[in-house]
Amino acid sequence: MATTTLEEQTQELEHIEIWKCKQPECKAWTRKEFVTEELPDCPLCKSPMVRSYKHLPVMDKKTKKKFLVGKGRSK
């Protein structure tokens, strides 16, 4: 029998778009906003990924963080 805390029971969920691995044995997935390619490959098994949806806890977006792309990265 599984037990949950009151916080887990009352946590607000949102329906978000994700990319998930097409292979059933691979559990990799990522939020759509973190994907930069039009048709991404799985970072773990290199199989194609498909668009899907997932119910996840709402994230508080306190600040607007910007990712540094290319700076200090080797090719």
N, C-alpha and C positions, 0 to 999 in steps of 0.2 A: 504494500500500500504506500503510495507516494504522498508525501506531505509538502505543502507549500506555505510560504509565509504570507501574511496579510499584504505586504508590499507587492509580492508577485501576483496576487489575485487582483489587486486594484491598479496594476500598471497599465497605462494607456498604450494601445498598439496602433501602428499605422500600416497601411497596405502600400508597400514600396516595390518598385520595379528592380529586378536583379538579373544578373547573368549567372547561370549555373552550368556545371559541366554536364555534357550529354551522356557520359558514361555512368550507369547506375551504381557502380561500385565506388566511384569517386564522389566525395562529398563537398568539393570545392564550389564556392559561390562568392560573388562580390556585388556590392551596390552599383547600380547603373552609373551614378555620378563619378565613380572612381575608374571607369573604363574609358580609355582614350581611343581605342580602335573600333572600327565599324562592326567587325565580326571577330571578337577576341578568341584566343585559344586558352585552354585551361592552364594556369600557371603551374599546376602540379603534374598532370599527366599529358599535357599538350594536345588533348582532344578538343574538338570544337565545343563552343559553349552556346547555350540557347537562352533566349529571354524568358523570364518567368516572373512571378510575384511571390512575396513573402510577407507575413505579418511579423513586424519587429517592434520592440519598444521605441517610443518616440525619443529622439535625441534632441537635447537642448543645444541649439546653435548659438553659443554665447558670443563668439567672435568670428570674424571673417578671416580665416587662415588661408594663406596663399602658398601653394607648393612652388618650390624653386625647381624649374625644369631645365635641365641642361647645365646648370651652374655646378661646376666641380664634378661632373659625371664624365667617366671615360666612355668612349664609343667602342 
